[in-house]
Amino acid sequence: MKPFSPHPRETVAQHGEVALIAAIRRWLGPAAPPSPAGMGDDCAVLAPLRGKPLVTVDPVIYGEHFDDRNSPQEAGTKLFRRNLSDIAAMGGRPVAAVVSIACDPSLRTAWLEGFYRALAAESRRLGVPVVGGDIARLRGGLIATLTLIGRCAGTRAVTRHGARSGDWIYVTGDLGGSLEGKHCRFTPRLAEGKWLARQRAVRAMMDVSDGLAKDLTSLQPPRSLALLEEAALPISPAARRTARRSGRSAAAHALTDGEDYELVFAVARDANLAAFEARWRRAFPRLRLSRIGHFAAPGTPLPVGHTTLQEHRGFEHLRRDSTRRQ
Amino acid sequence: MKPFSPHPRETVAQHGEVALIAAIRRWLGPAAPPSPAGMGDDCAVLAPLRGKPLVTVDPVIYGEHFDDRNSPQEAGTKLFRRNLSDIAAMGGRPVAAVVSIACDPSLRTAWLEGFYRALAAESRRLGVPVVGGDIARLRGGLIATLTLIGRCAGTRAVTRHGARSGDWIYVTGDLGGSLEGKHCRFTPRLAEGKWLARQRAVRAMMDVSDGLAKDLTSLQPPRSLALLEEAALPISPAARRTARRSGRSAAAHALTDGEDYELVFAVARDANLAAFEARWRRAFPRLRLSRIGHFAAPGTPLPVGHTTLQEHRGFEHLRRDSTRRQ
């Protein structure tokens, strides 16, 4: 759906701010608790949090993260889920969201309704209320920014720092070709993240948003590099289809396309991998788990069938030549 | 400063994302704690909060909340302070901020530096770290969105709901003419908000952001209206100057200009006002406090020298005809 309309009657400019906020509350329904626990006061007042708070923020921007080919529902779902994926990557639980929208006054009211109804559906599914927000004018543009508050689910948050040389690298699901649809319809790995945070052998974790080749450098311990076993890479069918059109290899798409929103994590080198993998399969029988390589000291001879990250690069957000989307 | 430059060398497009994030960390300095307490992981992990968490979010948008006449420092200061004002309005304490920026790749690096250095200065002054954020591309625009996490300072958060018919209406500081400069240089009333939350007689509170005439309707108890004593309105010198140019009354400017970021609150009708006002003067000898009217049942005859809100209207954020800024 094109977000903007040339017909003023179809647009948010028709409504005063008070009427628009009332409509947003209606679209959110039970996802928006009454103030002061939700919208309608200067701040939302949350119930005391058990455990350490987690905070993450990410936007969706028209022309960058979605476009005319996407429905407003897809934009809203993507916005909520990319933030949920960040909470999942720490092994946390989501608690509450606030959403700030800035849009041209020619934004279709129907677009905004679809967007908020998608947020409401995510909110209900997960029991994570939308407790506040803001709507403001941005001439010629459309951006929605969601801040998600969470909390540590167990005794720890799993950070990106903690992997050691020799540790094994695992990734959930499969990778690449997300522009075929997954970038708007992925499943944040919340249950998996919480489960992994309870496994002592898991030393570091993050989600794959900019492509494994770029993101994995953040998980890499100092003075070591990631050696990836090419045959073990979980290449998605979408990556294979994309490769047939692009002329690049399916593995290159799996490593660099980004927006996979899977979890990549390091498992202690001395862990009992067979037992760990068996526990995973019992807990998540339907989600693929791949051991894709390990961290090694620099200068380690490259084993047969392995590759390093140097040859690949993920998405750069601000380069003028970025072409991942549109 | 014009935020955008036609010379690519002066712009953020020159820098890769990694280099830009490293620069942002440098500009923030001690305001950005190391991960996982700060930037650099999927979420920021905060220390456990004492008291109920507070959450608020507000953006600053180029062309709406600031323009070429404003320095990047003013934009950054305004962004932090308008959110601090929301925490103040609940009587809370600010704890941590996350900042999401979306900008055209032609944004001047110098603009971004000035902006972040202003956030750093606010952060240091108040001991409120910037724990996370995001930078993304928005073609042709510039918006920064700050989410502020706080906590209740004492036993309660003061909400907008709680005033009763007969209660007195007070406001801090003076009102109107904020476009002359206050809209970028106001002082959030944090100490005052905390103090007011400890006064039992204070029944409801909010900050004045869209103009008293509009905002006060949110404080109004059901089946009552605000009667304002015109002579008691704290009209700012800037409102008087603006009135001389606009042809409207200074009182009208005080009631509708908005962006005052003062606190307006209701005091119980049976409170000892003299004692309350004396305590205020001891606590805040340099900040004006004005009793500007009271809430009354509809149909109450309008006392001499009083006005109602019906005649005035604050800022409507999405109307095409809004002209408050630019």
Interface residues (C-beta under 8 A of the other chain):
Chain A: P8 V12 A13 H15 G16 E17 L20 S35 P36 G40 D41 D42 C43 A44 V45 L46 A47 P48 L49 G51 K52 P53 L54 V55 T56 V57 D58 P59 I61 G63 E64 H65 S85 D86 I87 A89 M90 G92 A96 V98 V99 S100 A102 P105 V131 G132 G133 D134 I135 A136 R137 L138 R139 G140 G141 I143 T145 T147 I149 G150 C152 A157 T159 R160 H161 M206 D207 E316 H317 L318 R319 R320 S322
Chain B: P8 V12 A13 H15 G16 E17 L20 S35 P36 G40 D41 D42 C43 A44 V45 L46 A47 P48 L49 G51 K52 P53 L54 V55 T56 V57 D58 P59 I61 G63 E64 H65 S85 D86 I87 A89 M90 G92 A96 V98 V99 S100 A102 P105 V131 G132 G133 D134 I135 A136 R137 L138 R139 G140 G141 I143 T145 T147 I149 G150 C152 A157 T159 R160 H161 M206 D207 E316 H317 L318 R319 R320 S322
